[in-house]
Amino acid sequence: MSKLFNIRFTWPVPVLLGGLLIALTANAAEPASLREAAQARGKLVGFAMFGKPGLDAKYDETAVREFNVVVCENAMKFGCVCPAARGQYDFSVPDAIVGFAQTNKVKVRGHCLVWHFQQPNWFSRGEWSKHEMGDILHEHIRTMLTHYKGKVFAWDVVNEAISDSKDPHEIYRKDNYYDVLGPEYLDMAFRWAHETDPQARLIYNEYGTEFGGVKFEKMYQMLKGMKARGVPVDGVGLQMHIGLGAKNQTQKLGSTIRKLGELGLEVQITELDVAIDLPCDDKKLQTQAKIFGDIAATAMEEKACTALLMWGFTDKHSWLPQFSNGKRGCGLIFDEQYRPKPAYSAMLKAMTK
Ligand code: G3I
């Protein structure tokens, strides 16, 4: 006779039922992962993949356990996918990431088609007429969306096009696209993306706009104009590269999301990290946890917000130290040994209904 059979007869039925109920309730209250918690709320939770799959088993395991959406940190950028010459695409790294995602039933965001940074040298150093640059951009967008049709559900079509100037009249960043094509390049890029993959969600992605302010207003007016002109923009990516100073700002995120939602746009939080001035200590980690928790709660509650992605997940791989001469870091939810930080627990709690 099996052990189970013995148990059924040695323990009174009400005790067994009570135990079962506790087990079920505990299970319902505590999802095993962020992925499970997000799924229960009908949302996406994700990360930017550093490198490619197959380099570090612990990294890959943690990623698929915790997340249901991935974005390539660099691999789909123009300069990475088409480095050598016009028309010479090397999809090996992004294809490996997409394959890994498909095997593990993880969705893929595409980042990014049009950006002032990380352009291939053959393009950024070239002298292009308006016509030539338009052709190159069209070709790039068509190539990427054709290659990933049905595999990438949402694209950052244009990234960081708004000027950082405090002058509310200076709307656009003066990069090579703007200089040669004029501000119309944004409409063109979205239309070209839509014509190639009408099913893809087309996103405008930006930093420094999540808590309102001059830059947010510029972005809002730009998107309002695009919607009025019938440009196929479906949503906004709020990057959210923030620091501990955001502690008293997080309550503004909900209103940002609602305002964009009223324009008929979905909102995806696309690159969240909360940088700490090094060295890191327990107090800073607790403040960081509170910020991650508040943002996760807002992302779950706000209808217009469909996804919450972080710019990585382990402090082992983060852009922060490299881009701050080692002054800032520790911005993600797992430490360098893949141990969950207080920020992880705060997120899980905030995402659990
Ligand atoms: O691939 C080369 C490698 O061959 C070379 O040996 C090495 C030497 O420095 O550089 C490597 O390229 C670096 C690349 O990251 C991959 O590690 C580039 O120099 C470096 O500039 C690049 O930085 C990326 C940065 O964007 C610039 O493109 C960061 O990893 C990436 O996290 C960051 O991501 C951006 C988002 O795309 C847009 N929003 C802001 C966010 C953070 O800056």
Residues whose N, C-alpha, C, O or C-beta is under 5 A from the ligand:
A	BS01	G3I	E73 N74 Q118 W319
